[in-house]
Amino acid sequence: MNHDDPATPDPPAIDRRLRTVAGQAIYFDWEEFLWDPHDWSEAIALALARESGMHGLDETQWRVIRFMREFYFYHGRAPMNKDLKKGTGLSLMALEALFPQGIRSGARRLAGLPNPKACV
């Protein structure tokens, strides 16, 4: 393929990659968010938490993760910060502190929700 020829299209960009996590082959995007939220399981959440340096997930963290997933599948979008505060009864500071990488890169990723940068 000649990339100098404008008539020859470039190959499609690879924006996902296959990884094995918790014994399952799963696609992730370029920032390590699950490609398909249906691929999520509690075992995957725990494995991703360990990769992030966490030793496990406590009941409050699970409550936030479950709320995020339920909200996502009911509303078709991830909860906004105001939804998280209302649905969990926690302040934003408390929510951010529960996950070393915060709500977006921590909780949202562990909940298996799509990358916010990929949402349209």
Helices and strands as residue ranges (DSSP letters): E 16-21, E 24-29, G 37-39, H 42-51, H 59-75, H 81-88, H 92-98, H 102-102, I 103-108, H 109-110, G 116-118
